[in-house]
Amino acid sequence: MLSTRKKLAHSAAVSVAVVLAACSVPNTSASSDVGAVAARQFNLYFDVDGTGLTPEARKIVAQAVAEADPDANLTVSAPQSKLARRRSEAVRDALVAGGISPDRIGEGRFPHDPPAPGVLDPRARMVQITVQ
């Protein structure tokens, strides 16, 4: 059971996560291809210690599927941990269920500094989909 302080921190983090996740961030890296389309990134946040997709995360997966061109490749990235791996597998399964071919989905990892003891850092609960 979470303490009141942790519940408030979690509630605030979830609210921020929903807002951030709803705003996918385009990749601004330069490309030499004149007709190249910038990669799109979608951030999904999970509940503390959870591996199931939240309703908000399901909407974001559906948005990523809808915006993916038929030839697009997708990468599912998460921090390096067993829990993050299970979360990224849940996202991958949702993408496949949405119609994305498994051979178009790659796996990535991004570094994440562990939060200070007692701090609920939403980045530790994030999985990112990149559509290229």
C-alpha positions in Angstrom: 0.0 0.0 0.0 1.4 3.4 -0.9 1.7 6.1 1.7 -0.3 9.3 1.2 2.8 11.2 0.1 3.7 8.5 -2.4 0.1 8.4 -3.7 0.2 12.1 -4.3 3.6 11.9 -6.0 2.4 9.0 -8.1 -0.8 10.8 -9.0 1.1 13.9 -10.1 3.6 11.8 -12.1 0.7 10.0 -13.8 -0.9 13.3 -14.7 2.4 14.6 -16.1 3.0 11.3 -17.9 -0.4 11.4 -19.6 0.2 15.0 -20.8 3.7 14.2 -22.0 2.6 11.0 -23.6 -0.2 12.6 -25.5 2.3 15.0 -27.1 4.6 12.8 -29.2 8.0 14.5 -29.8 9.4 14.5 -33.4 13.0 13.5 -33.8 14.9 16.6 -34.9 18.1 14.9 -36.0 19.4 16.0 -39.4 19.0 13.6 -42.3 20.7 13.5 -45.7 17.6 12.1 -47.4 15.7 15.0 -49.0 12.4 13.2 -48.8 13.0 11.6 -45.4 10.3 12.0 -42.8 11.4 12.7 -39.2 11.0 9.9 -36.7 8.1 10.2 -34.3 8.4 9.2 -30.7 5.6 8.1 -28.4 6.2 7.8 -24.6 4.1 5.4 -22.6 4.1 5.3 -18.8 3.2 2.3 -16.7 1.8 2.1 -13.1 4.4 1.6 -10.4 5.6 -2.0 -10.5 3.0 -2.7 -13.2 3.5 -4.3 -16.6 -0.1 -4.0 -18.0 -0.9 -1.2 -20.4 -2.9 1.6 -18.9 -5.9 3.0 -20.9 -3.8 6.0 -21.8 -0.9 3.8 -23.0 -3.4 1.8 -25.2 -4.5 5.0 -26.8 -0.9 6.0 -27.5 -0.1 2.6 -29.0 -3.2 3.0 -31.2 -1.9 6.4 -32.3 1.5 5.0 -33.1 0.0 2.2 -35.2 -2.3 4.7 -37.0 0.7 7.0 -37.8 3.0 4.3 -38.9 3.4 4.0 -42.7 3.1 0.5 -44.2 6.9 0.4 -44.7 7.8 2.1 -41.4 10.1 0.4 -38.8 9.3 0.8 -35.2 11.6 0.5 -32.2 10.4 -0.1 -28.6 12.9 1.2 -26.1 13.0 1.0 -22.3 15.5 1.3 -19.4 17.7 -1.7 -18.7 15.8 -3.9 -16.2 13.8 -7.0 -16.0 10.6 -5.0 -15.3 11.3 -2.7 -18.2 11.8 -5.7 -20.5 8.4 -7.1 -19.5 6.9 -3.6 -20.1 8.5 -3.4 -23.6 7.2 -6.9 -24.4 3.7 -5.7 -23.5 4.0 -2.7 -25.8 5.4 -5.0 -28.6 2.5 -7.3 -28.2 0.0 -4.4 -28.4 1.7 -3.2 -31.6 1.4 -6.6 -33.1 -2.2 -6.9 -32.0 -2.7 -3.5 -33.7 -1.5 -4.9 -37.0 2.2 -4.1 -37.1 4.3 -7.0 -38.4 6.7 -8.4 -35.7 9.6 -8.2 -38.2 9.2 -4.4 -38.4 9.6 -4.0 -34.6 13.1 -3.6 -33.2 14.2 -3.4 -29.6 16.2 -0.6 -27.9 17.4 0.5 -24.5 18.0 3.9 -23.2 20.1 4.8 -20.1 18.3 5.7 -17.0 19.9 6.8 -13.8 18.1 5.1 -10.8 16.0 7.6 -8.8 17.0 8.6 -5.3 15.6 6.3 -2.6 11.9 6.9 -2.0 11.5 9.0 -5.2 9.0 7.7 -7.8 10.6 8.8 -11.1 8.2 8.4 -14.1 11.2 7.9 -16.5 11.8 4.5 -14.8 8.3 3.5 -15.8 8.5 4.8 -19.4 8.6 2.8 -22.7 9.2 4.7 -25.9 8.0 3.8 -29.4 9.9 5.3 -32.3 8.3 5.2 -35.7 10.8 5.7 -38.6 
